[in-house]
Amino acid sequence: MTVVLALVLLLRSSLDFRISSSPDLAIDEAPTANLKDIVILNSIEKLQLQLPKQTVLSLSLESRNQLPPRNLDRFPNLAKDHIKIVLYVHNRPQYLQVVVESLSKVEGIGETQLIVSHDGYFEEMDRIIQGIRFCQVKQLFAPYSPHLFPDSFPGVSPGDCIGKDNPSVKKCKGNADQYGNHRSPKIVSLKHHWWWMMNTVWDGLEDTRGHSGHLLFVEEDHFIFPNAYRNIQILTNLKPLKCPDCYAVNLAPSDVNSKGEYWESLVAEKMGNIGYAFNRTVWRKIHAKAREFCNFDDYNWDITMWSMVYPSFRTPVRTLRGPRRSAAHFGKCGLHQGQGKENNCIDNGAVNVEMDEIDRIPNIKLEWNVQVLNVAGGYKAGHKGWGGWGDDRDRELCMNFARMYHIVNNSNLILATLNFFNITDIVTVARDRYNIEIIDYDEKKNTVTLTDLFCPHLLVKKLYCKACKVILESA
């Protein structure tokens, strides 16, 4: 149980801010406004995580998450400034075998660590990863995957509504999505797993929670070219020089069917979902939008990001990449196919990815300029989502994943609740500069909730200092 103190800022009028285009937010200029009062509420509240009761298998897998990486005898030291690779997998062993084989041929793979995040536990998937010998390997298992809960939430609970059941008629429980459909555990696992993985590798895993550089994320249906690691190293070094406003770097175009433009230049475009890498600064911006991510009615994590989270950043969310792809999406089957040997989801049992000799070696030149590619299509602000994510229980579990590595049993944990109009920009800056990790915006209640280890009195002083052009009166 956590003891918290509430801090309330009461504002007289709306604030409006102009934000710089850099991913590192800063207040450039702001109009003035009046602050009515600051009240420190000396009331004690109770805050605790609301996570499902774990099964025996869930607890067992969570204990495996604490094990050290394997192959330390073969690769005792990682290269300086290495970029860890995070592989996000479900249950398509045919696909995973192809990805692992492609990774084994990547130049420099032995210099880094491969982190594999499993959506629950599937024996064949585990066996394939256990067989890796070409680099350090750290396995993670999502302990709250619906696949681990056969008769309780987040799996199927007794009395759950199914399909388009009417709760008042069927006397069942659950909230339908915008299309009238109730939750499907197999479907919601997609978004839950990705969000749990992101929170865990950035804020929970000992090897990475203090890491400020880039992490590279790939999936079980991404074929990785031999030059991928060297190219991602080059791109992360070039990004602050060539495209300082870019949020990420990518191994492939946002259009999964594109092989690239073959230009003699770098490309800045919409952030894609194939071989993407970003740093902690960007993660903290994403994490600050937990409520937007968790409440958007779409079971796809990437569509949620494109349609809701990225637009909320107010600046174009571009990524930097080369003119030729270094990774490719492959296969013909969806998430819940290709899970058995009888399902031939790969043409003729093999991958047919076109790759020229130049794709086997680093092929990005330092002197290249950047061309901005504006893609007209794709998901963007205004898309209402494909549904599948309407149940309040899924949304709350999602929010708890955002809190789980920041709420601790410590009386120094502070919960600050601020009444706000447009003060959220100042609060975001405060988070970035003063290590406030969780910002929970609730426009219905007109509040911003900050959760982390910090002093509310000091925060008030810092807000006055940094927003001196905005706040005219002090408490």
MODA-V983246 format. One line per field, one symbol per residue. ss: DSSP state (H for helix, E for strand, - for the rest). psi: psi as a letter, one per 30 degrees, with the letter a starting at -180 (. if undefined). burial: # if it has 24 or more other ideal C-beta (glycine too) atoms within 12 Angstrom, else .. Layout:
# MODA-V983246
ss->???
psi->???
burial->???
This chain:
# MODA-V983246
ss->-EEEEEEEEEE-----EEE-------EEEE--E-EEEEEEEEEEEEE--------HHHHHHHHH-----E--------------EEEEE---HHHHHHHHHHHH----HHH-EEEEEE----HHHHHHHH-----EEEEEE----HHH-----------E------HHHH--E-----------HHHHHHHHHHHHHHHHHHHH----------EEEEE--EEE---HHHHHHHHHHHHHHH-----EEE---------E-----EEEEE-----EEE-HHHHHHHH--HHHHHH--E--HHHHHHHHHHHHH----EEEE--E--EEE-----------------HHH-------HHHH---------EEE--------------E----HHHHHHHHHHHH---------EEEEEEE----HHHHHHHHHHH---EEEEE----EEEEEEE--HHHHHHHHHHH----E----
psi->kkklkkkkkkkelkkklkklfkfjkljdlklllkkelkkjjhkklkklkikkkkleeeeeeeefffllllgfeeifklkkhljkkkjjlciieeeeeeeeeeefgkkgeffakkkjjkibkkeeeeeeeffkgflkkkkkkjfgkfffifglkgakkkgkkkbhkjefefhlklklafggklkjefeffeeeeeeeeeeeeefekefffgkfakkkkllfhjkklfgeeeeeeeeeefefeeiffkflllfllfjffkflfglhllkkakkagjikklaeeeeeeeefheeeeffkikfkeeeeeefeeefffflkjllkllfkkglkkllflaeglgflffjifkkgglkikkkleffflkgkkffkakkkjjkealkakfkflgafhfkeeeeeeeeeefffgfjlikffkkjkkkkldhffeeeeeeeefghjekjjkjfefhlkkkjajlkeeeeeeeeeefhffejfkl.
burial->.#.########...#.#.#...###.#..#..#.#..#........#.#.##..#.##..##.##...###...#..#...######################.##################.###.##..#.################...#####..##............####...#########################.##..#.########################.##..##.############.###....##############################################.##..################...#..##.....##....#.#.#...#..###...#.#..#....##...#.#######.################....####################.#.######.....########.#..##.##..##..##....
